[in-house]
Amino acid sequence: MRRENRRSSEDNGLDTKKILYIAGSILSVAIIGFVVTFFVYGKGLKKADTNLGKLDTNMTTEYMQNTEEASSSLGKTVNEMTNTLANEVLGNSSNNTVNETNTTKYAVNTSNVEEKTTTQNTKKDKESTDKSKTAKNETNKKEEAKTETKVSDPTFKRPVVGEVIREFAKDKLVYSNTLAEWVTHNGVDIKADKTTVVKVAADGTVKSIKNDPRYGLTVVVEHTNGFSTVYSNLLTAEFVVEGENIKQGQTVGTIGNTASFEISDEAHLHFEITKDGEYLDPELYIKE
């Protein structure tokens, strides 16, 4: 029994030694591999540094060569430009002759240009003068046309022969027998018997024939330059029609008693003259 236990202990000790031996071997191999790897990697870095240094040296050498070539080319260019400028300034006899010929041609060409410019300016001045004359002539023609077309004011004749029984009173009052009060009066009342012929005071056009609520049967005639004449208190007005052109002295109607505002007065013609709608004193414009 004791022998078996002792053998078992020896076997266990042997197994432990084997395990430690194997572990030591593995650790040794790992250390050796790490050392080899570090050596190889370090050598590679040194070689890369060497190649990089060579590359920098080559690049520096190439840059210096390019710089020298560029400087040489620039020097040549400057020298060439200097020589060319010297040749142009100094020149030789043949070049001077050519230059003189070119200068002469240029002067001739300049003279031609100046002549052309002068001719063109002269032409433009003439055209401008012609236009000014044309515009002035047109203005004169228009002014002459206005002068020729200017129409004189009409000359008025008395539309009926008779006494003025009520005068013009636009800015003052006159007494009305019909209304029994003082009122304004925008025309003149010319006394005449009923059915007396009333004649137009000047050439014109019949504007209207109407029954005025104040002044009865009325004929309005338009004349030149904004003048109009009004014939009221008529008995008849069948001698003219609206729109008719009538001549001075032509009959426009007969005297009646149709004016409600003047019905108490004697038979008469109520006569007015206006210009642009403004009432005028007929007696200042009537020429006998």
Secondary structure, 3 states (H helix, E strand, C coil): CHHHHHHHHHHHHHHHHHHHHHHHHHHHHHHHHHHHHHHHHHHHHHHHHHHHHHHHHHHHHHHHHHHHHHHHHHHHHHHHHHHHHHHHHHCCHHHHHHHHHHHHHHHHHHHHHHHHHHHHHHHHHHHHHHHHHHHHHHHHHHHHHHHHHCCCCCCECCCCCCCEEECCEEEEEEEECCCCEEEEECCEEEECCCCCEEECCCCEEEEEEEEECCCEEEEEEECHHHEEEEEEEEEECCCCCCCCEECCCCEEEEECCCCHHHCCCCCEEEEEEEECCEEECHHHHECC
